Amino acid sequence: MSFESDLKRMEEITELLKKEETGLEESIKLYEEANALGKKLTKTLSEIQRKVEKVVSDNENELATESFENDEE
């Protein structure tokens, strides 16, 4: 599955878990699926983050690249 389809499935699971008609056993299965998807999505985002470069202007107004850094770290 692609990142987008995994994310969409995560959103679907979230909506299903909010419904009162979803039984306990189904909720547990959905939770386990969501947990696995969450790990997969996090891993994918980490891989993407390592690949992203942002363009910056150096002192001579020439374009350069530097690694993307998460501002939260």
C-alpha positions in Angstrom: 0.0 0.0 0.0 1.1 3.6 -0.6 1.6 6.1 2.2 -1.6 7.9 1.1 -3.7 4.7 1.1 -2.3 3.7 4.5 -3.1 7.1 5.9 -6.6 6.9 4.5 -7.1 3.5 6.1 -5.9 4.9 9.4 -8.6 7.6 9.1 -11.2 5.0 8.3 -10.2 2.9 11.3 -10.4 6.0 13.5 -14.0 6.6 12.4 -14.9 3.0 12.9 -13.5 3.0 16.5 -15.6 6.1 17.3 -18.8 4.3 16.4 -20.7 2.8 19.3 -21.9 -0.1 17.2 -18.3 -1.4 16.7 -18.0 -4.4 19.0 -15.1 -5.2 21.4 -13.6 -7.9 19.2 -13.8 -5.8 16.1 -12.4 -2.8 18.0 -9.4 -4.8 19.2 -8.7 -6.0 15.6 -9.0 -2.4 14.3 -6.7 -1.2 17.1 -4.1 -3.7 16.2 -4.3 -2.8 12.5 -4.0 0.9 13.4 -1.0 0.3 15.6 0.8 -1.6 12.7 -0.2 1.1 10.3 1.1 3.8 12.7 4.4 2.1 12.9 4.6 1.8 9.1 3.6 5.4 8.6 6.2 6.6 11.1 8.9 4.6 9.5 8.0 6.0 6.1 8.0 9.5 7.3 11.4 9.0 8.9 12.8 7.7 5.7 11.3 10.7 3.8 12.7 13.1 6.3 16.2 11.8 5.8 15.9 12.3 2.0 14.4 15.8 2.1 16.7 18.6 1.4 15.8 22.3 1.5 17.2 24.9 -0.7 18.9 27.7 1.1 20.7 30.8 -0.1 24.3 31.0 1.0 26.3 34.3 1.5 26.9 34.7 -2.2 23.2 34.4 -3.1 23.9 31.1 -4.8 21.6 28.2 -4.2 22.8 25.4 -1.9 21.2 22.4 -0.2 21.3 21.2 3.3 19.7 18.3 5.1 16.2 18.8 6.4 16.1 18.9 10.2 13.0 18.5 12.3 12.5 21.7 14.3 10.9 19.6 17.1 14.2 17.7 17.9 
